[in-house]
Amino acid sequence: MNVMIASPIEPELAERIRRVGLGYEVLWEPDLLPEPRYPSDHGGKPLTRDDAQQARWNALLARAEVMYGIPGDSPAQLAVTVGKAPRLRWVQCTAAGAGGQVRAANLSPEDLERIVFTTSAGVHGTMLAEFFLTGLLALRKDLRRLERLRAKRAWDHWAMGELNGSTLAIVGMGSIGTAIARIARAFGMRVLGVTRDGRALEDVDKGYPTSNLVEAVAQSDAVVVTLPGTALTEKLFGRPAIEAMKRDAIFGSVGRGTVVDQDALIEALQSGAIAGAVLDVFTPEPLPPNNPLWTMQNVIFSPHTAALSVRENARIVELFCDNLERFAKGNPLRNVVSVTEFY
């Protein structure tokens, strides 16, 4: 079986894929792939292939049965790729939210039936947990005030906020939510988990179903949303949930921006109805330059980069290698994208 590497990775990781064995032939020609702009960049710098290079690339696509990565990390390139890869049966995507890329590629029902897509869900949980807790601490300890005092060489005292003994509601208990819960418990926080069925999970003190979202939010000192963007989750965290938050509560969003009513959130931040926010995802992305979130002092802001890590490629390759072994044995793959919900 031919396994094509279609996303930039380090040579040692290509060798790691080869070591899986099981009769696979690894198709990897790095000169046909874009140059990464930063470690673990899946899109890379703009790439133009000459006629000879394009012919080599098309020949690889014609042979590929399994593919690591979406070329260019782009839905448009995915659509072109599928059209040139008639033998393709499975694509291991590098994004946790790759379902959105698959949906945006507008593939035919026949292609969606022919090809299985799997995501990198689970790879980014710790990075996003660290980012949210970083922002939560920065706002609770009033880091911006400390920096202003330092700049003025001023000396002042006040009672700082603390995480210990406070309550955190996590909306979505997938890999990101469970990573946040684990770290939050280490800070002495009480953790509420909001899921479809409301089950209490490990490192969660009490579970709530999404139908009781407002009840969970109303008793929390901080709330973080980790849900994927689907038709079912669009604006799930809307105005009623935002208005239920405590005045001194901090909001976090590290899943997908479409889950949150961003206009209602901005109003709450501007009016002081909530204390602050820690945001990695927005609607739309990139966020327009005139959006007020760019300049709000009570917002810790990341341009959807908080999940990225120098170790990301290695983690995704390990997931891929595990899936390769499952594929060879006919076992269920991890993180299969639903072609109805695209999640």
N, C-alpha and C positions, 0 to 999 in steps of 0.2 A: 504494500500500500504506500502511496506517495503522500508525504506530509510536507506541505509548502509553508515556509516561514515568510509571511508577507508584511511583517512589521519589524522595525529596527530593533535588534537585540545584540547583546555582547557576544563575542565568539564563544566564551565559555558556556553561555546559556544555550547556544546552538548545539554545542557538544553535549550538554546535559540532555537535550531532546534526543540526540542520536543514541545516547546510552540506554534509552528505554528499550531499544532493540525490538524484539517481537516481529522482525521481518519488515519494519518500516524503512523506506528510503526517504531521507530528509533532503528536500529541495531548498537550498539556501544560497542565494547569490547576492551578497550584501551590496555589490556595486549597483544593483538594480533598485535598491531601497533608498529612501530619503535619508539625509544626514540628520540625526537628532539635534534639536536645539538645546536640550538640557537632558540630564539623566532620566531615563525611562520615558522619553518622549515618543509617543506612538504615531504621531502625525508626521513630524520631521519638517525640514525646510522644503520649500517648493522644489519639485523635481521635474526635470524635462529629460526624457529618454530620446536618444537618437533612433533612427530606423532600425539599426542592428540591435540595440538594447531592447527596443519595444518588441522585436521579433522573438528575442530570447524570453522576455517576460510572458508573452502570449503562449509560448511553448510550455513554460512552467504551468501556467493556468490550465492549459489543455490537459495536463497530466495530473493535476492536483485532485486528491480525494479528501484530504483533510487540510485545513488551513489554520495557521496560527496568526491571528490579528486580521483586522480589516485594513486593506491597503489605504494609506493616507488617513486612517481613522475617520473615514468620510462615508456618509450614506450614499453619496453620488458615486464614489468609486466602488462601493460595495455592489451597487446595481450593475455597473459595468463589468465588474469581476465575475459576478454570477453568470452573466451572459456569455462570458468567454471560458467558463469552467464547467463543462457539461458533466464531468465526473464527480464534481464536488458534492460531498455528503455531510460535512460537518465543519463549522467555523468556530474556533475558540476566540471569542472577542476579548479585547484587553480592557474594556470599560465595564464597570459594575452595572451601569445603566444602559447596556448595549441594546436592550429591547427597543429603546427609542431610536437608535440608529437603524435597526432592522425595519422598524415601522416607516421611518423616513425614506428608506430606499425604495419603497413602493414595489416590492417584489411580487411576482405573480403567485396565485394560489398554488400552482404547480411547483414553483421554486421553493415556496415555504413548506410544502409537503416533502420535497426532495432533500432539503438541507436542514440539519439541526444546528441551532445557534446556542452557544453557551457563553455565559458572562464571567467576569472576574469577581463576582460578589464574594465578600469575605476577606478580600485582600486589603481593603482600605479602611477597615473598621478602626484599628488602633490609631492610625493617623488622624482620622476625623474626630475620634474621641479626645485625643490630645489637643487638637485645635479648639474644640468646644470648651474643654476644661481650662485651656489657656485664656480664652476670652472671658469665661465666667469669672475666673480669678482676677483678671485685669479690671473688670467692672466692679466686682465686689470689693477689691482693695483700692479702687479709685486710682488706678495707675496714671491716668492723664493728669490728675491733680498733683500727684507726686512729682511728675516730670515738670509741671509748671512751677512748683515750689523750688525744685532744684535749679531750674533755669534762672529764677530770680534770687537764688541763694537765700530763700526765706525759710524760717523755722516755724512750724505750726504743728498742732496736735488735734486729732479727732478720733472718734471711735470707728474703726474699720468694720466692714461686714465680714462674715465668715461663712464657709461652706459647712462646717461641722454642725450637725443637728438640724440643718435645713432640709427641705423636701424638693426633690427633682422628679418631674414627670417626663418620661421618655415615650414619645409617640412613635411607635414602630420598634419592635424588638427583634430585628434581624441582626446581622453581624455588627452593624454600626451601633445599634441600640444596646446590644449585649456588652460591647466593648466599653461604651460610656457607663453603663450600669456598674461594671466591675471597678472602674477607676473611681466613680462617684462614691461607691461604698468604702473605698480606701480612704476617702476624705471624710468619712463619717456621715455621709448624706443618707437620708431615707429616700428610697427609690420606688416610684410608682411606674408600672409598665402598662401602656395602652396598646392593645392589640385587637384584632378582629373579634376573638372569642373571649378576651379578658383573662386568660390564664396567667397565674403567677409563675414566673420563671426563675431560674437561678439568679441570684443577686438582685431580685426584685422583692420588695416588702409586700406589695399588694398589686394585683392586676385589675385592670378596668377594660371593658369592651369599648370600641370606638363610639358606640351609642351613648356612653357615659363620659365622653371626652371632656365636656365642660365641668363635670363634677371633679375629675382628676386635676384639671388645670386650676380650678378655683382654690384648691388647698396647697398649691405648690409655690415655692419660692423661685423656682426656675423651671422652664419647660424647653425641651429640645425635640424637634421633628426630624426624623431620619427616613421617612417613607420615600419610596420610589414614585416617579411621576407616571400615573396611569389615569385612565378615564374615571376609575373609582376613587382615586385620591385627590383629584383636582379640587383645590380650594377646600379640602377637608378641614384644614385649620383656618376657619373663616372668622368673620366678625364676632359671632357669639363666643367662640373660644377666646379670642383676643380680649374681648370686653370682660370676660370672666377672670382674667389674670389679676393678681394683686398689683397694687400700685408700685411696689418695690421689687416686682418680679423681673427676671431677665429671660428673654426668649432666645432660642437658638434654632437655626435651620441649616442642616448639613446633608439633606437627602436630595430633593429636587425642589426648585423654586415654585413650580406649579401647585404644590401641595398647600401653599400659604396664600391667603388674600393679602398680597403685598401692599395694596393701597390702604387697607385697614390697619396693617402693621405700621406703616409710615405715620398715619394719623395718630396712633397710640404713642409712638415714640416722640412725635413733635409736641403733643399735648401734655406729656408727662404721665399719661395713663399707665404706662409701664416704664421701668427704670432703664432698660437698655436691651441690646440685641447682639448676638454673635452669629454672623451670616457668612456662609460660603457659597450659597446658591441663590439665584434671583430669577425674575421674570421681567423682560427677556434677558438673555445673555448673548453678547456682552451687555451689561447694564448701560443705558444711555447716559452720556456725560452730564445731563441736566437733572438726573435723578437725585433727590435730596439725601439718599442713603450714603452717597459718596462723602459728604461733609459733616454728617452728624457725629458729634463728640461722644454720644452714648451708644455708638455702634462700633463693634470690632468687625472689620471687613476683610474678606479674602475673595479675590476674583476667581472663585471656583478652582483654587489650586491647593487647598488644604489637604486633599487626599494624596497628593503626589509625594513620592519618596524615592530616594536613590536606590532603594531595595525593591521597588515595585516590580520591575521586570523579573527579578529572580523569584518573587512570590507568585507572579502569574505563570511563569514557566513551570514551577512546581505543581500548581493546580493543573496545568495542561498535561504534564507528564502523568499525573494520577488519572486524568480523564483518558489519556491515550491507552493506558492499561485497561481501563474499564471498557473502552471502545473495542479493543482487541478481543476481550472476553465476552462481549455482548451484554455487559452490565449497564445499568442506568448511569448516564453522565450526570455530573454535578452542575447545577446552575443552568438548566435548560430553559431557554426563553419560550414563554407561551406565545403562540402566534395568534392568539385571540386578544389577550390583555397586553401583549408585548412587554412582559415583565418576567 
